[in-house]
Amino acid sequence: MQAVLDQLPKLGAKPIETLTPVKARIQPSAADAARAVIRLQGKSTAPDQSVTTQDLPYGSDPMQFARIYKPAAATGAPMPVIVYYHGGGWVIADVNTYDAAPRLLAKQLVAIVVSVEYRHAPEFKFPAQHDDAFAAYRWVLQNAAAWGGDTAKLALAGESAGGNLAVATAIYARDNNLAAPVHILSVYPIANSSMTLPSRMDSANAKPLNTAMLKWFGNYYTSSPADMQDPRLNLVGANLRGLPPTTIVNAQIDPLRSDGETLAAAMKSAGDDVEQRTFPGVTHEMFGMGAVVRGAYDANMYAIGRLKVAFGIRN
């Protein structure tokens, strides 16, 4: 993990909270730092070719598209489907930045993974990203069968801001009588608008995400402080009853760690089946770094194991 973090300044990354959104979007990411470590180890950074991709639009805006990951060697049998939402605080990053996790999930689960791109703030503020996430979910329900997917085995997944979108979309599906996902995988989600949570303090200066960056993101994706209390953002204040079985993955060195822990507690109080695990010695953004970070690999295998149970996969 430290080797990855050491690469960020070497690649020229500056503190995001000191940048404009435009400049923040073009600077090196944690995923770039992980690839740099892979190269230092003498390994290839080329995408795994056993998984193919295709980009398809689900809306009229250029950002309203999804990248469909499919195992190249898939048989004709209908495959499980995972709707995946990337991170980036709803301001930065895209499906290219967050390629590792969808590709891994597609390969390991022999599943179709639909990585959803959405409009970004501040050009489009809250709730545009949630509206896009919900629209993409409806679109997947309507079209997955044509791609070889089985919508009876459909899960929601996401990282960070996307971890929030995964849970918020499950709530939307419940409230709008849509087919419910069989599982939610929420990785270090944004879920609690309190700025006095334990992890906001003990990981205030963590890398690659610190507490100041959370305020920076919030300033750009919300229109007013009242937005932060909206149950779509402040998930711990939402009606969480009747949601699908859920797995919440957190990193120890992350200002969002307490978000996942308090969300798990709120979901349990609502009667949901939820399992939360905090992985030691790793930071925010670790989930896509299983190739070089042992704690990330462990988190990947844990999440994949939980999804196998949800999909009824026995190997």
Secondary structure, DSSP 8 states (H G I E B T S, - for coil): -HHHHHHHHHTT---GGGS-HHHHHHS--HHHHHHHHHHHTT---S--TTEEEEEEESSSSTT-EEEEEEETT--SS-EEEEEEE--STTTS--TTTT-HHHHHHHHHHT-EEEEE----TTTS-TTHHHHHHHHHHHHHHHHGGGGTEEEEEEEEEEETHHHHHHHHHHHHHHHTT----SEEEEES------S-SHHHHHTTT-SS--HHHHHHHHHHH-SSGGGGGSTTTSGGGS--TT---EEEEEEEE-TTHHHHHHHHHHHHHTT--EEEEEEEEEETTGGG-TTT-HHHHHHHHHHHHHHHHHHT---
